[in-house]
Each structure stands twice: as structure tokens, then as C-alpha cells.
Amino acid sequence: MSRLLKLLLPGRYREFTTLFAEHADLQHLVVTFLALLELSREQLIDVAQAEPYAPIHVQLKGERPFVLANET
């Protein structure tokens, strides 16, 4: 989840497919997808889709980028 939070910025949507590692195996794909679902459930990210079958976009909620406490 922290890797995803670092990739996302408030006010800037990223395409859903870019959040997955390029050569990830099935386990990494599933874990990343579950992390996105959990972040959405915790209302830390916004997920949007303009119309059916259109690309899905994700953005971080809030006003500033996410920083872990030990990285400040």
C-alpha cells in the first residue's frame, strides 16, 4: 500500500494499469489489486471511470503527497 501511495499524487489521476509492475507475476498483480481496494475502502484514493469499458484512473485524496513518518 505504501508503494502505491508514493506513486499517486493529489489532483493528478494515473491510469490504473500503470500502477502494476511491468513484469509482475500473478501474486504481485493480486496483492497490488487488493492494496488498491483497501486504499479505496479507507478513502485514501479516488477511483474514476468516465464510461463503461473506458480506462480506470486513480488519484490520491488530499492536498499534499504522501510521505512516511520515517522519511521526513
ChimeraX commands (.cxc) that place a marker at each C-alpha (Angstrom):
marker #1 position 0.00,0.00,0.00 radius 0.5
marker #1 position 2.81,2.43,0.79 radius 0.5
marker #1 position 4.34,1.87,-2.68 radius 0.5
marker #1 position 1.04,2.85,-4.27 radius 0.5
marker #1 position 0.65,5.89,-2.04 radius 0.5
marker #1 position 4.10,7.09,-3.13 radius 0.5
marker #1 position 3.17,6.71,-6.81 radius 0.5
marker #1 position -0.06,8.70,-6.54 radius 0.5
marker #1 position -0.45,12.47,-6.23 radius 0.5
marker #1 position -3.45,14.52,-5.14 radius 0.5
marker #1 position -5.24,16.13,-8.07 radius 0.5
marker #1 position -3.39,14.03,-10.68 radius 0.5
marker #1 position -5.08,10.93,-11.98 radius 0.5
marker #1 position -2.92,7.96,-13.01 radius 0.5
marker #1 position -4.14,5.20,-15.24 radius 0.5
marker #1 position -4.94,2.05,-13.27 radius 0.5
marker #1 position -2.74,-0.20,-15.43 radius 0.5
marker #1 position 0.38,1.92,-14.76 radius 0.5
marker #1 position 0.22,1.03,-11.06 radius 0.5
marker #1 position 1.20,-2.57,-11.73 radius 0.5
marker #1 position 4.82,-3.65,-12.25 radius 0.5
marker #1 position 5.59,-4.29,-15.90 radius 0.5
marker #1 position 6.74,-7.89,-15.45 radius 0.5
marker #1 position 4.81,-8.80,-12.29 radius 0.5
marker #1 position 3.77,-12.35,-11.63 radius 0.5
marker #1 position 0.22,-13.29,-10.66 radius 0.5
marker #1 position 0.85,-12.94,-6.92 radius 0.5
marker #1 position 2.13,-9.36,-7.31 radius 0.5
marker #1 position -0.84,-8.44,-9.50 radius 0.5
marker #1 position -3.28,-9.78,-6.92 radius 0.5
marker #1 position -1.52,-8.07,-3.99 radius 0.5
marker #1 position -1.44,-4.74,-5.85 radius 0.5
marker #1 position -5.12,-5.02,-6.72 radius 0.5
marker #1 position -6.04,-5.86,-3.11 radius 0.5
marker #1 position -3.95,-2.91,-1.90 radius 0.5
marker #1 position -5.89,-0.60,-4.26 radius 0.5
marker #1 position -9.17,-1.96,-2.94 radius 0.5
marker #1 position -8.07,-1.42,0.66 radius 0.5
marker #1 position -6.89,2.14,-0.04 radius 0.5
marker #1 position -10.23,2.86,-1.66 radius 0.5
marker #1 position -12.11,1.35,1.29 radius 0.5
marker #1 position -10.08,3.54,3.67 radius 0.5
marker #1 position -10.96,6.54,1.44 radius 0.5
marker #1 position -7.32,7.41,0.79 radius 0.5
marker #1 position -7.68,7.25,-3.00 radius 0.5
marker #1 position -10.31,8.15,-5.60 radius 0.5
marker #1 position -11.08,5.74,-8.41 radius 0.5
marker #1 position -12.86,7.05,-11.52 radius 0.5
marker #1 position -14.04,5.73,-14.86 radius 0.5
marker #1 position -15.73,8.02,-17.42 radius 0.5
marker #1 position -17.89,5.33,-19.03 radius 0.5
marker #1 position -18.15,1.55,-19.24 radius 0.5
marker #1 position -15.01,-0.04,-20.73 radius 0.5
marker #1 position -13.11,3.26,-20.50 radius 0.5
marker #1 position -9.74,3.33,-18.71 radius 0.5
marker #1 position -9.85,3.43,-14.92 radius 0.5
marker #1 position -7.98,6.27,-13.22 radius 0.5
marker #1 position -6.75,6.57,-9.63 radius 0.5
marker #1 position -5.64,9.59,-7.61 radius 0.5
marker #1 position -4.58,10.24,-4.04 radius 0.5
marker #1 position -7.06,12.17,-1.92 radius 0.5
marker #1 position -5.73,15.18,-0.05 radius 0.5
marker #1 position -3.66,18.26,-0.67 radius 0.5
marker #1 position -0.05,17.07,-0.50 radius 0.5
marker #1 position 1.96,13.99,-1.45 radius 0.5
marker #1 position 2.07,11.04,0.93 radius 0.5
marker #1 position 5.25,10.75,3.00 radius 0.5
marker #1 position 6.02,8.01,5.52 radius 0.5
marker #1 position 6.87,9.24,9.00 radius 0.5
marker #1 position 10.42,7.85,8.88 radius 0.5
marker #1 position 11.12,9.64,5.56 radius 0.5
marker #1 position 10.64,13.22,6.83 radius 0.5
marker link #1:1,2 radius 0.2
marker link #1:2,3 radius 0.2
marker link #1:3,4 radius 0.2
marker link #1:4,5 radius 0.2
marker link #1:5,6 radius 0.2
marker link #1:6,7 radius 0.2
marker link #1:7,8 radius 0.2
marker link #1:8,9 radius 0.2
marker link #1:9,10 radius 0.2
marker link #1:10,11 radius 0.2
marker link #1:11,12 radius 0.2
marker link #1:12,13 radius 0.2
marker link #1:13,14 radius 0.2
marker link #1:14,15 radius 0.2
marker link #1:15,16 radius 0.2
marker link #1:16,17 radius 0.2
marker link #1:17,18 radius 0.2
marker link #1:18,19 radius 0.2
marker link #1:19,20 radius 0.2
marker link #1:20,21 radius 0.2
marker link #1:21,22 radius 0.2
marker link #1:22,23 radius 0.2
marker link #1:23,24 radius 0.2
marker link #1:24,25 radius 0.2
marker link #1:25,26 radius 0.2
marker link #1:26,27 radius 0.2
marker link #1:27,28 radius 0.2
marker link #1:28,29 radius 0.2
marker link #1:29,30 radius 0.2
marker link #1:30,31 radius 0.2
marker link #1:31,32 radius 0.2
marker link #1:32,33 radius 0.2
marker link #1:33,34 radius 0.2
marker link #1:34,35 radius 0.2
marker link #1:35,36 radius 0.2
marker link #1:36,37 radius 0.2
marker link #1:37,38 radius 0.2
marker link #1:38,39 radius 0.2
marker link #1:39,40 radius 0.2
marker link #1:40,41 radius 0.2
marker link #1:41,42 radius 0.2
marker link #1:42,43 radius 0.2
marker link #1:43,44 radius 0.2
marker link #1:44,45 radius 0.2
marker link #1:45,46 radius 0.2
marker link #1:46,47 radius 0.2
marker link #1:47,48 radius 0.2
marker link #1:48,49 radius 0.2
marker link #1:49,50 radius 0.2
marker link #1:50,51 radius 0.2
marker link #1:51,52 radius 0.2
marker link #1:52,53 radius 0.2
marker link #1:53,54 radius 0.2
marker link #1:54,55 radius 0.2
marker link #1:55,56 radius 0.2
marker link #1:56,57 radius 0.2
marker link #1:57,58 radius 0.2
marker link #1:58,59 radius 0.2
marker link #1:59,60 radius 0.2
marker link #1:60,61 radius 0.2
marker link #1:61,62 radius 0.2
marker link #1:62,63 radius 0.2
marker link #1:63,64 radius 0.2
marker link #1:64,65 radius 0.2
marker link #1:65,66 radius 0.2
marker link #1:66,67 radius 0.2
marker link #1:67,68 radius 0.2
marker link #1:68,69 radius 0.2
marker link #1:69,70 radius 0.2
marker link #1:70,71 radius 0.2
marker link #1:71,72 radius 0.2
view
